[in-house]
Amino acid sequence: MSLNFTLNPEQVECRKMAQDLFRRLEPKRAQFREQILKKKEFPQEIWNALAQGRFMGSLIPRKWGGTESGLINMVFAVEAMGGFGFGSFLPILTQMATVCVARHGSHELHEKLLPSLASGQIKCCIGATEAHSGMNMFALKTFAEAQGNFYVINGSKIYISAADIADAMLLIARTQGVEDCEEEGLPKTIGFSLFWVSPKEKGITQEYIPTRGELSLKQFALRLENVRVPAENMVGPEDGGVFVLFDAMNVERILMAALALGLSEYCLKRSIDHALKRKIFSGVPIGQYQAIQHPLAEIKIRQEALRLMIYKAAWLFDQRKDPTDTGFHANCTKYLATELALKAVDAAIETFGGKGFDEENDIIHLWEAVRLLKATPLSNNMILNFIAEHELRLPRSY
């Protein structure tokens, strides 16, 4: 498919504004580093800067306080955040929930939620993963039973990032049993619904899971016992939540790619700076050695190609093009970006040598971070499986 677009003047300005935003935060790097790496906290000041720059309202119509500037403007912000050297899923998770409400929520939910989401007053997490089902979303067991004007939800979720600090959670649960769907001859995509619920709602208990890799957030297992959610808090149609969530998944993968691209840029800049200053033999900088030059040059080449692909994926999403095509490009960008980020961190470690393993050097912790990006939210192996089946028409392998 051909792509006929260039960044318009407004988008060029927005991209510059995102870069300037994090440049202004640079003097507080040491303070943020302490919060992110040692306390696993996302700095409120970074969140405030994104909100004040109106990036959090990129996917929200102007009538509700947003900018309607599109996913591509949020891509600029997340890429710049990664280029700052610190990544977080929190803005990405919030944009996932936002797009579901903005594109599929009722007028009442628009009126109730979108202004606060646009202004950055609401942080969100996503309640999807369950311990027994792994990446097989269709095997989820958490169930929401209709009781009058409420749904009563029972079940569990695992690896829920930011459940402790999120104001709201977009939760997916079954509203129709597997057996009932099979009896009616319904496809496996039917029978799931999305709900807007507080992760601190009565009946929800949180258990901290000590994990590594996620730089600024903690992860939790959630147990839901008779959690009452008003029917008006359903996002999208009953039993059609999977199709609503597809929009969120594309947002997630495109923004994850932007974050990984930004982190690769941070590693490249740090590597170049060190390679120009470090001298060991013959009084010349190590950046003169091809063993140092070539890996860094390759990263630069791949960055330029990847950036265009990410912008293309965001453009497809903003133009509401064929969801299948958008999904293909979203998956491709996530795959390529996380592989590139790993190469960039590895090249940085090679450039710094022993110093690359120094925890105070802001490099080695990124190895865990980008390795996590490769495995989640959809592993790169599953992306290859999906593309092999749906694009190459090869037999299903899973």
C-alpha positions in Angstrom: 0.0 0.0 0.0 1.3 3.4 -0.9 1.4 6.2 1.7 1.1 9.7 0.5 1.6 12.0 3.5 4.1 14.3 5.1 4.1 16.0 8.5 2.1 19.2 8.3 3.4 22.4 10.0 1.3 21.8 13.1 2.7 18.3 13.5 6.3 19.6 13.0 5.7 22.1 15.7 4.2 19.5 18.0 7.1 17.2 17.5 9.5 20.1 18.4 7.4 20.9 21.4 7.6 17.3 22.7 11.4 17.4 22.4 11.6 20.8 24.0 9.4 19.6 26.9 11.9 16.8 27.9 14.9 19.0 27.2 13.6 21.4 29.9 13.2 18.6 32.3 16.9 17.5 31.9 18.1 19.4 35.0 15.9 17.2 37.1 17.3 13.9 35.7 19.0 12.9 39.0 15.7 13.4 40.9 13.7 11.5 38.4 16.3 8.7 38.3 15.9 8.2 42.0 12.1 8.0 41.7 12.0 5.8 38.6 14.8 3.3 39.3 14.9 3.0 43.1 11.3 3.7 44.1 9.6 2.5 40.9 7.5 5.7 40.7 6.5 7.6 37.7 7.4 11.3 38.3 4.2 13.4 38.6 6.1 16.3 37.0 6.6 14.4 33.8 2.9 13.5 33.8 2.0 17.2 34.4 4.3 18.3 31.6 2.5 15.9 29.1 -0.9 17.1 30.3 0.1 20.8 30.1 1.4 20.2 26.6 -2.1 18.8 25.8 -0.7 15.5 24.6 -3.1 13.5 26.8 -6.0 14.9 24.8 -4.6 13.9 21.4 -7.3 11.3 20.8 -10.1 13.3 22.3 -12.5 15.6 20.3 -12.2 19.4 20.9 -15.8 19.5 22.3 -14.6 17.5 25.3 -11.4 19.4 25.8 -9.0 17.5 23.6 -7.0 18.6 20.6 -8.1 15.9 18.0 -4.5 16.0 16.9 -4.3 12.3 16.6 -2.2 9.4 17.7 0.8 10.7 15.8 1.1 13.6 18.2 1.2 11.2 21.1 3.8 9.2 19.2 6.0 12.4 19.3 5.6 12.7 23.0 6.3 9.1 23.8 9.3 9.0 21.5 10.7 12.1 23.2 10.1 10.5 26.6 12.2 7.5 25.5 14.8 9.8 24.1 15.0 11.3 27.6 16.2 7.9 28.8 13.2 7.0 30.9 10.2 5.1 29.6 6.9 4.4 31.2 3.8 2.5 30.2 1.5 4.9 32.2 0.8 7.4 29.4 0.4 4.5 27.0 -2.1 2.6 29.2 -4.0 5.8 29.7 -4.2 6.4 25.9 -5.4 2.8 25.4 -8.3 3.4 27.8 -9.0 6.9 26.3 -9.4 5.7 22.7 -11.9 3.1 23.8 -14.0 5.7 25.5 -13.6 8.3 22.8 -14.4 6.0 19.9 -16.9 3.6 21.5 -18.2 5.0 24.7 -21.7 6.4 25.2 -22.5 10.1 25.2 -22.8 9.9 29.0 -19.3 8.4 29.3 -18.0 11.1 27.0 -19.4 13.8 29.1 -18.3 12.2 32.3 -14.8 11.1 31.4 -13.3 12.7 28.4 -12.7 16.2 29.8 -10.8 14.8 32.8 -8.8 12.4 30.5 -7.9 15.3 28.2 -6.7 17.4 31.1 -4.6 14.6 32.6 -6.7 14.3 35.7 -7.2 10.6 35.2 -4.5 7.9 35.0 -5.5 4.5 33.7 -4.5 0.9 33.9 -5.7 -2.1 31.8 -7.2 -5.2 33.4 -6.8 -7.9 30.8 -4.2 -10.6 31.5 -5.1 -13.7 33.6 -2.6 -16.2 35.0 -4.1 -19.3 33.3 -4.6 -17.8 29.8 -1.4 -15.9 29.1 -1.6 -14.3 25.7 -4.8 -16.2 24.8 -7.3 -13.4 25.5 -10.2 -15.7 24.4 -9.5 -18.0 27.4 -10.3 -15.3 30.0 -12.5 -16.5 32.8 -13.4 -13.3 34.7 -17.2 -13.0 34.5 -19.6 -10.1 34.7 -23.2 -11.1 35.5 -26.0 -8.6 34.8 -28.1 -7.9 37.9 -30.5 -5.1 37.2 -28.7 -1.8 36.6 -25.3 -3.3 37.7 -22.9 -6.0 36.6 -21.4 -8.1 39.4 -17.8 -9.2 38.4 -15.8 -12.1 39.8 -12.4 -13.3 38.7 -8.8 -12.4 38.7 -6.2 -10.5 36.7 -2.4 -10.6 36.8 0.5 -8.3 35.8 -1.6 -5.2 36.0 0.8 -2.3 35.8 0.0 0.8 37.8 -3.0 -0.6 39.6 -1.8 1.1 42.8 -1.7 4.6 41.3 -4.4 4.5 38.5 -7.6 6.3 39.0 -9.5 4.0 36.6 -9.1 0.6 35.0 -10.5 -0.6 31.7 -11.5 -4.2 32.5 -12.4 -6.9 30.1 -14.7 -9.7 31.3 -16.9 -12.4 29.9 -20.6 -11.5 29.8 -21.5 -14.7 28.0 -20.2 -18.2 28.9 -18.2 -20.3 26.5 -20.8 -23.0 26.4 -23.6 -20.5 25.6 -21.6 -19.0 22.7 -20.8 -22.5 21.3 -24.5 -23.5 21.5 -25.5 -20.4 19.6 -22.7 -21.0 17.0 -21.1 -17.7 17.9 -17.4 -17.0 17.0 -14.9 -17.0 19.9 -14.6 -13.2 19.7 -18.1 -12.8 21.0 -19.1 -12.8 24.7 -16.7 -10.3 26.1 -17.4 -6.7 27.4 -15.4 -3.8 28.7 -16.0 -1.9 31.9 -14.8 1.3 33.4 -14.0 0.6 37.0 -11.8 1.9 39.8 -8.9 -0.6 40.6 -9.6 0.3 44.3 -13.3 -0.5 44.0 -14.8 -2.5 46.9 -14.3 -6.2 46.2 -10.9 -5.7 44.4 -7.8 -6.7 46.3 -4.3 -6.0 45.0 -1.2 -8.1 45.6 2.2 -6.6 44.6 4.3 -8.7 42.3 8.0 -8.0 42.6 9.2 -7.8 38.9 12.0 -6.1 37.0 12.2 -4.3 33.8 9.2 -1.9 34.1 11.2 1.2 35.1 8.6 3.4 36.8 5.6 1.3 37.6 4.8 -1.6 39.9 2.8 -4.7 38.9 -0.1 -6.4 40.7 -2.3 -9.4 40.8 -5.9 -8.5 41.3 -8.8 -10.6 42.8 -12.3 -9.4 42.1 -15.0 -10.7 44.4 -18.6 -9.5 43.8 -17.4 -6.1 42.3 -20.5 -4.1 41.5 -20.2 -1.9 38.4 -23.0 0.3 37.0 -24.3 -0.8 33.6 -23.7 2.7 32.3 -19.9 2.1 32.8 -19.8 -0.5 30.0 -17.6 0.8 27.2 -19.0 -0.3 23.8 -21.7 -2.9 23.2 -22.3 -5.9 25.5 -20.5 -9.0 24.2 -18.6 -6.9 21.7 -15.7 -5.7 23.9 -13.0 -7.6 21.9 -13.7 -5.3 18.8 -13.5 -2.2 21.0 -10.2 -3.4 22.5 -8.7 -3.9 19.0 -8.4 -0.1 18.8 -6.6 0.0 22.1 -4.2 -2.8 21.1 -3.2 -0.8 18.0 -2.6 2.3 20.1 -0.5 0.2 22.5 1.8 -1.4 19.9 2.4 1.9 18.0 3.2 3.8 21.2 5.3 0.9 22.5 7.3 1.2 19.3 7.7 4.9 19.7 9.0 4.4 23.2 11.5 1.7 22.1 12.6 4.0 19.3 13.2 6.8 21.8 15.2 4.6 24.1 17.3 3.5 21.1 18.0 7.2 20.4 19.1 7.7 24.0 21.5 4.8 23.9 22.9 6.0 20.6 23.5 9.6 21.9 25.2 8.3 25.0 27.3 5.9 23.0 28.5 8.7 20.5 29.3 11.0 23.4 31.4 8.4 25.1 33.1 7.2 21.9 34.2 10.8 21.1 35.7 11.3 24.6 37.2 7.9 25.5 40.9 7.4 24.5 42.8 4.2 25.3 45.4 3.5 22.6 47.5 5.9 20.5 45.6 8.9 22.0 42.7 8.6 19.5 39.0 8.3 20.6 37.5 4.9 20.4 34.9 6.3 18.1 37.6 6.1 15.4 37.5 2.3 15.5 35.2 0.6 13.1 34.3 -2.0 15.7 32.6 0.9 17.6 31.5 2.9 14.5 29.7 0.2 12.5 27.1 -1.0 15.1 26.2 2.6 15.9 25.9 3.5 12.2 23.6 0.5 11.7 21.4 1.7 14.5 21.1 5.1 12.9 20.1 3.6 9.6 17.4 1.4 11.2 16.1 4.3 13.3 15.4 6.4 10.2 13.5 3.6 8.5 11.6 2.6 11.7 10.5 6.2 12.4 8.8 6.4 9.0 7.0 3.2 9.6 5.8 4.2 13.1 4.5 7.5 11.6 2.8 5.6 8.9 1.1 3.2 11.4 -0.1 6.2 13.4 -1.3 7.9 10.2 -3.3 4.8 9.3 -4.9 4.7 12.7 -5.8 8.4 12.7 -7.3 8.1 9.2 -9.3 5.1 10.4 -8.0 3.0 7.5 -8.7 -0.7 7.2 -8.2 -2.1 10.8 -6.4 -5.2 9.4 -3.9 -3.0 7.6 -3.4 -0.8 10.6 -3.0 -3.8 12.8 -0.3 -5.3 10.5 1.7 -2.0 10.6 1.2 -1.7 14.4 2.6 -5.2 14.9 5.5 -4.6 12.5 6.5 -1.4 14.2 6.4 -3.0 17.7 8.5 -5.9 16.5 11.1 -3.8 14.7 11.4 -1.2 17.4 11.9 -3.6 20.3 14.5 -5.5 18.3 16.3 -2.3 17.5 16.2 -1.1 21.1 17.9 -4.3 22.2 20.6 -3.8 19.6 21.1 -0.2 20.7 21.5 -1.1 24.4 23.9 -3.9 23.5 25.9 -1.5 21.3 26.0 1.0 24.2 27.3 -1.6 26.6 30.0 -2.6 24.1 30.9 1.1 23.7 31.2 1.8 27.4 32.9 -1.6 28.2 32.9 -2.3 31.9 31.4 1.0 32.6 28.3 -0.1 30.7 27.5 -2.4 33.7 27.7 0.4 36.2 24.3 0.9 37.7 24.9 4.6 38.0 25.6 4.9 34.3 21.9 4.7 33.1 22.6 2.0 30.6 22.4 -1.5 32.1 18.9 -0.9 33.6 17.7 -0.3 30.0 18.6 -3.8 29.1 15.9 -5.2 31.3 13.5 -2.5 30.2 13.8 -3.2 26.4 13.9 -6.9 26.9 10.5 -6.6 28.6 9.2 -4.6 25.7 10.2 -7.5 23.4 8.1 -9.9 25.5 5.1 -7.7 26.2 2.3 -6.8 25.7 2.4 -9.2 22.7 5.6 -11.1 22.4 7.6 -10.7 19.2 7.2 -14.5 18.6 3.4 -14.1 18.6 3.7 -11.2 16.2 5.6 -13.5 13.8 3.0 -16.2 14.3 0.2 -13.7 13.5 1.9 -12.3 10.4 2.8 -15.7 9.1 -0.8 -16.8 9.3 -2.7 -13.7 8.3 -0.3 -12.1 5.8 1.6 -15.0 4.4 -1.4 -17.4 4.6 0.7 -20.1 6.2 -0.9 -22.8 8.5 -1.8 -21.6 12.0 1.0 -22.5 14.4 -0.5 -21.9 17.8 
